[in-house]
Amino acid sequence: MGMDVSMYFTFWGLERLKKGKLDKGPLSKMNFLGLGKWIMKRKMKKSNVRDLEEMMDDFVELGGKILACDMTMEIMGVDKKDLRDEVISDYCAVGTYIKEAKESDITLFI
């Protein structure tokens, strides 16, 4: 589609950028002791959907930007060495996200 894409990770989202943690958290509050996540992973595999690690690698390879909130890192005691630096485009504050959002055609907040 020829669009630039960036994702801003803060607070609990930032936890997914820790080494080996992308796929470790619960799927949602409706995790059902892990059953919900297991079902979703099974459906993804059955539908030939790539796993999260592969999708993250594809996103970065295709030019997607991942922005990590440095203020949240400080508050939560997260060190850069704990994060997957190879996928992170920038360590920045919320102002950078606001600038990205302001200049974008489409903004999704999840």
C-alpha positions as CSV (number, residue, x, y, z in Angstrom):
1,M,0.0,0.0,0.0
2,G,3.0,2.3,0.1
3,M,2.4,3.5,3.7
4,D,4.9,4.1,6.4
5,V,4.0,2.2,9.6
6,S,5.2,2.8,13.1
7,M,4.1,1.2,16.4
8,Y,4.7,2.9,19.8
9,F,5.2,0.5,22.7
10,T,4.7,1.7,26.2
11,F,4.0,0.2,29.7
12,W,2.7,-3.4,29.3
13,G,3.3,-3.4,25.5
14,L,6.9,-2.6,26.2
15,E,7.2,-5.9,28.1
16,R,6.6,-7.7,24.7
17,L,9.8,-6.1,23.4
18,K,11.9,-7.8,26.0
19,K,14.2,-10.6,24.7
20,G,12.2,-13.8,24.5
21,K,8.9,-12.2,25.7
22,L,7.0,-11.4,22.5
23,D,4.8,-14.5,22.8
24,K,5.0,-15.0,26.6
25,G,2.2,-12.7,27.9
26,P,-1.5,-13.6,28.0
27,L,-3.6,-13.1,25.0
28,S,-6.2,-10.9,26.8
29,K,-8.1,-10.8,30.1
30,M,-10.0,-13.7,28.7
31,N,-7.0,-15.9,28.8
32,F,-8.8,-18.8,30.6
33,L,-5.6,-20.0,32.3
34,G,-3.8,-20.1,28.9
35,L,-6.6,-22.0,27.0
36,G,-7.6,-18.9,25.0
37,K,-4.1,-18.3,23.8
38,W,-3.6,-22.0,23.0
39,I,-6.8,-22.0,20.9
40,M,-5.8,-18.8,19.1
41,K,-2.3,-20.2,18.3
42,R,-3.9,-23.4,17.0
43,K,-6.3,-21.5,14.8
44,M,-3.4,-19.4,13.5
45,K,-1.3,-22.5,12.6
46,K,-4.3,-24.2,11.0
47,S,-4.9,-21.0,8.8
48,N,-1.2,-20.8,7.9
49,V,-0.7,-17.6,9.8
50,R,2.9,-16.9,10.7
51,D,3.8,-16.8,14.4
52,L,4.5,-13.5,16.2
53,E,8.3,-13.7,15.9
54,E,8.1,-14.2,12.1
55,M,5.5,-11.4,11.8
56,M,7.7,-9.0,13.9
57,D,10.8,-9.9,11.7
58,D,8.7,-9.3,8.5
59,F,7.4,-6.0,9.9
60,V,10.9,-4.7,10.5
61,E,12.3,-6.1,7.2
62,L,9.5,-4.3,5.3
63,G,10.4,-1.0,6.9
64,G,8.0,-0.8,9.8
65,K,9.2,1.3,12.8
66,I,9.0,0.2,16.4
67,L,9.2,3.0,18.9
68,A,10.0,2.2,22.5
69,C,8.9,4.6,25.3
70,D,12.0,5.6,27.1
71,M,10.1,7.3,29.9
72,T,8.2,4.0,30.6
73,M,11.6,2.2,30.5
74,E,12.8,4.5,33.3
75,I,9.7,4.2,35.4
76,M,9.5,0.4,35.1
77,G,13.2,-0.2,35.4
78,V,13.6,-1.6,31.9
79,D,17.2,-1.4,30.6
80,K,18.0,-1.3,26.8
81,K,20.0,-4.5,27.3
82,D,16.8,-6.3,28.3
83,L,15.1,-5.3,25.0
84,R,15.4,-6.6,21.4
85,D,17.4,-3.7,20.1
86,E,17.5,-5.2,16.6
87,V,13.8,-4.5,16.1
88,I,13.5,-1.2,17.9
89,S,13.9,1.8,15.6
90,D,13.9,4.5,18.3
91,Y,13.8,5.0,22.0
92,C,11.7,8.1,22.5
93,A,9.0,9.9,24.5
94,V,5.3,10.2,23.8
95,G,6.0,13.4,21.9
96,T,7.6,11.4,19.1
97,Y,4.5,9.2,18.9
98,I,2.2,12.3,18.8
99,K,4.3,13.7,15.9
100,E,4.0,10.4,14.1
101,A,0.3,10.2,14.7
102,K,-0.3,13.8,13.7
103,E,1.5,13.3,10.4
104,S,-0.2,10.0,9.6
105,D,-3.1,9.3,7.4
106,I,-4.4,6.5,9.7
107,T,-3.8,6.0,13.4
108,L,-4.8,2.8,15.3
109,F,-4.6,2.8,19.1
110,I,-4.9,-0.7,20.5
